[in-house]
Amino acid sequence: MKEIAIHWMRRDMRLHDNRALLAALDSGIPVISAFLFDEDILKRLDNTSDRRVSFIHHRLKNLQSEMRALGGELIVGYGQPRTMWSRWIEQFAADGFSVREVHAGRDYEPYAQERDQSLATWFNDQGIDFKGTKDNVIFEKNEVTKDDGKPYTVFTPYSKKWRKALSSQQYEEAQSAAHLLTAELVPSEDVGALPIPSLAQMGFEDVWEDGAWMPSTTVDDSLLKNYGDHRDFPSIPGTSRLSLHLRFGTISIREALRQGLKTSEKWTTELIWRDFYQMIVYHFPHSATDSFRPAYDAIPWINDESQFEAWCQGKTGYPMVDAGMRELKHTGFMHNRVRMVVASFLCKHLLVDWRWGERFFARHLLDFDLASNAGGWQWAAGSGCDAAPYFRVFNPSSQLEKFDKDLVYVRKWVPEYGTSLYPDPIVDHATARVRAIETYRSVLKPNPA
Ligand SMILES: Cc1cc2nc3c(=O)[nH]c(=O)nc-3n(C[C@H](O)[C@H](O)[C@H](O)COP(=O)(O)OP(=O)(O)OC[C@H]3O[C@@H](n4cnc5c(N)ncnc54)[C@H](O)[C@@H]3O)c2cc1C
């Protein structure tokens, strides 16, 4: 039996600047890559034409071709992780290979943590070394903490410490692409690799078409140089649109940071927010599904289903909210400023539980990422770490006045705005604001712990 190492690709869907792949290549034994469509995750997606699944599928086909061109292989399976791994290991054994180690980029979400811990024990029982590598963040876990070693829960001091701790070591390029040219790979013909499972086999439609809906994997330096001035205006293409690629690892966070450090301090700060939320979900896994501050779980949400539906459909009578919701449903993306406005409107003006909105975003956002999404929602609801205080309620009309004064964004998504076809506001801002503050105050002390 010949010993091999497996690179288990997850949130690192690329061959370049990939630390987990590099760790596998450095093992000194032949390497094969593997990707698993996790049945447990796919089962939770109720939209059979989910673009994210088509995106991953398409990407895998390309990566497999790239690996084959290099003389290696990327195998792709569909099933529950433990079942699939048993099957793969048996298949490798039948082909004369014994798996010595499995390398994966670490994932900090609660489901992934549990899955990986349970798999680590199982791999160990099989005599396989399961090795995690930091790949999709700059700093992880306890690498940036308060002086007493506790995790930060407030962004500004975290970001200051983050910047202080940063050295080129954290963002230098991992030489995985170069090593792929010289390392020994397990050739395709030596493993009885099955074809990539089709989307239909997994219960999904192929909606890739030409992939024109997918944002570019690169951003111009000139855009980032103007980022600070343009980032809040949804009608300007002033943000990077890299979120989908950072989510799936089609680009590396290190390459993004290298560009950020050269071009824009403000944009670099956004990348730090991303690290911050990954760190928070790792240390406080309850915050993915429950209020970070437990006192907020007592808020008596109204949860009016017809108002929630009006919000989902972009028919609240508040043009910035409606434009955002329609942009989301149509494109799978929403501008950050508008995400804040629609989220605040749902939690404060309509007093709908932030989790309803969080789940709706999870279903529709192409860049959905549990840590950033729950973090963003709880920021808006006031229940998160370092959130806006509950008595600060965004006024959707002044937000419109400030950030889309000429209605360019609104007219794009709500063409009937200003005509009799456009609905009246479903709540009055002033009344809803007072109601929100009183409702929150009824269960919270002025500075809830
Ligand atoms: C309610 C709400 C929900 C959100 N849900 C998500 C989500 O599911 N996935 C997601 O990636 N971002 C989420 N964000 C953060 C932010 O809105 C998006 O990252 C951003 O709009 C993506 O566009 P961009 O790539 O052009 O960002 P840019 O402005 O160009 O920023 C560059 C990158 O920094 C990261 N980033 C930027 N802002 C934030 C932030 N506030 N928190 C964490 N990371 C950030 C993203 O990876 C982004 O791609 C959410 C924000 C709010 C208010």
Ligand as a Chemical Component Dictionary entry (heavy atoms), coordinates in Angstrom:
data_LIG
# 
_chem_comp.id                   LIG 
_chem_comp.type                 NON-POLYMER 
_chem_comp.pdbx_formal_charge   0 
_chem_comp.three_letter_code    LIG 
# 
loop_
_chem_comp_atom.comp_id 
_chem_comp_atom.atom_id 
_chem_comp_atom.alt_atom_id 
_chem_comp_atom.type_symbol 
_chem_comp_atom.charge 
_chem_comp_atom.model_Cartn_x 
_chem_comp_atom.model_Cartn_y 
_chem_comp_atom.model_Cartn_z 
_chem_comp_atom.pdbx_ordinal 
LIG C1  C1  C 0 -27.481 42.557 8.117  1  
LIG C2  C2  C 0 -26.167 42.258 7.460  2  
LIG C3  C3  C 0 -25.909 40.988 6.961  3  
LIG C4  C4  C 0 -24.674 40.697 6.359  4  
LIG N1  N1  N 0 -24.456 39.422 5.871  5  
LIG C5  C5  C 0 -23.260 39.125 5.321  6  
LIG C6  C6  C 0 -22.994 37.820 4.833  7  
LIG O1  O1  O 0 -23.813 36.901 4.942  8  
LIG N2  N2  N 0 -21.793 37.578 4.235  9  
LIG C7  C7  C 0 -20.845 38.559 4.119  10 
LIG O2  O2  O 0 -19.776 38.295 3.556  11 
LIG N3  N3  N 0 -21.053 39.794 4.598  12 
LIG C8  C8  C 0 -22.228 40.117 5.185  13 
LIG N4  N4  N 0 -22.454 41.385 5.630  14 
LIG C9  C9  C 0 -21.359 42.382 5.570  15 
LIG C10 C10 C 0 -21.316 43.244 4.296  16 
LIG O3  O3  O 0 -22.576 43.782 4.035  17 
LIG C11 C11 C 0 -20.836 42.470 3.058  18 
LIG O4  O4  O 0 -19.648 41.778 3.354  19 
LIG C12 C12 C 0 -20.560 43.424 1.901  20 
LIG O5  O5  O 0 -21.718 44.157 1.586  21 
LIG C13 C13 C 0 -20.105 42.617 0.681  22 
LIG O6  O6  O 0 -19.887 43.483 -0.393 23 
LIG P1  P1  P 0 -18.430 43.730 -0.938 24 
LIG O7  O7  O 0 -17.744 42.446 -1.201 25 
LIG O8  O8  O 0 -18.550 44.681 -2.076 26 
LIG O9  O9  O 0 -17.753 44.416 0.323  27 
LIG P2  P2  P 0 -16.558 45.441 0.492  28 
LIG O10 O10 O 0 -17.127 46.657 1.082  29 
LIG O11 O11 O 0 -15.746 45.574 -0.724 30 
LIG O12 O12 O 0 -15.690 44.751 1.650  31 
LIG C14 C14 C 0 -14.662 43.808 1.354  32 
LIG C15 C15 C 0 -14.899 42.526 2.097  33 
LIG O13 O13 O 0 -14.829 42.744 3.500  34 
LIG C16 C16 C 0 -15.758 41.896 4.165  35 
LIG N5  N5  N 0 -16.730 42.760 4.854  36 
LIG C17 C17 C 0 -17.155 43.979 4.483  37 
LIG N6  N6  N 0 -18.011 44.476 5.406  38 
LIG C18 C18 C 0 -18.130 43.550 6.357  39 
LIG C19 C19 C 0 -18.864 43.463 7.572  40 
LIG N7  N7  N 0 -19.640 44.476 8.019  41 
LIG N8  N8  N 0 -18.792 42.337 8.285  42 
LIG C20 C20 C 0 -17.995 41.314 7.895  43 
LIG N9  N9  N 0 -17.276 41.333 6.753  44 
LIG C21 C21 C 0 -17.332 42.435 6.014  45 
LIG C22 C22 C 0 -16.450 41.070 3.098  46 
LIG O14 O14 O 0 -15.769 39.841 2.995  47 
LIG C23 C23 C 0 -16.272 41.914 1.855  48 
LIG O15 O15 O 0 -16.289 41.185 0.661  49 
LIG C24 C24 C 0 -23.679 41.698 6.250  50 
LIG C25 C25 C 0 -23.960 42.986 6.765  51 
LIG C26 C26 C 0 -25.177 43.257 7.352  52 
LIG C27 C27 C 0 -25.439 44.641 7.878  53 
# 
loop_
_chem_comp_bond.comp_id 
_chem_comp_bond.atom_id_1 
_chem_comp_bond.atom_id_2 
_chem_comp_bond.value_order 
_chem_comp_bond.pdbx_ordinal 
LIG C1  C2  SING 1  
LIG C2  C3  SING 2  
LIG C2  C26 DOUB 3  
LIG C3  C4  DOUB 4  
LIG C4  N1  SING 5  
LIG C4  C24 SING 6  
LIG N1  C5  DOUB 7  
LIG C5  C6  SING 8  
LIG C5  C8  SING 9  
LIG C6  O1  DOUB 10 
LIG C6  N2  SING 11 
LIG N2  C7  SING 12 
LIG C7  O2  DOUB 13 
LIG C7  N3  SING 14 
LIG N3  C8  DOUB 15 
LIG C8  N4  SING 16 
LIG N4  C9  SING 17 
LIG N4  C24 SING 18 
LIG C9  C10 SING 19 
LIG C10 O3  SING 20 
LIG C10 C11 SING 21 
LIG C11 O4  SING 22 
LIG C11 C12 SING 23 
LIG C12 O5  SING 24 
LIG C12 C13 SING 25 
LIG C13 O6  SING 26 
LIG O6  P1  SING 27 
LIG P1  O7  DOUB 28 
LIG P1  O8  SING 29 
LIG P1  O9  SING 30 
LIG O9  P2  SING 31 
LIG P2  O10 DOUB 32 
LIG P2  O11 SING 33 
LIG P2  O12 SING 34 
LIG O12 C14 SING 35 
LIG C14 C15 SING 36 
LIG C15 O13 SING 37 
LIG C15 C23 SING 38 
LIG O13 C16 SING 39 
LIG C16 N5  SING 40 
LIG C16 C22 SING 41 
LIG N5  C17 SING 42 
LIG N5  C21 SING 43 
LIG C17 N6  DOUB 44 
LIG N6  C18 SING 45 
LIG C18 C19 SING 46 
LIG C18 C21 DOUB 47 
LIG C19 N7  SING 48 
LIG C19 N8  DOUB 49 
LIG N8  C20 SING 50 
LIG C20 N9  DOUB 51 
LIG N9  C21 SING 52 
LIG C22 O14 SING 53 
LIG C22 C23 SING 54 
LIG C23 O15 SING 55 
LIG C24 C25 DOUB 56 
LIG C25 C26 SING 57 
LIG C26 C27 SING 58 
# 
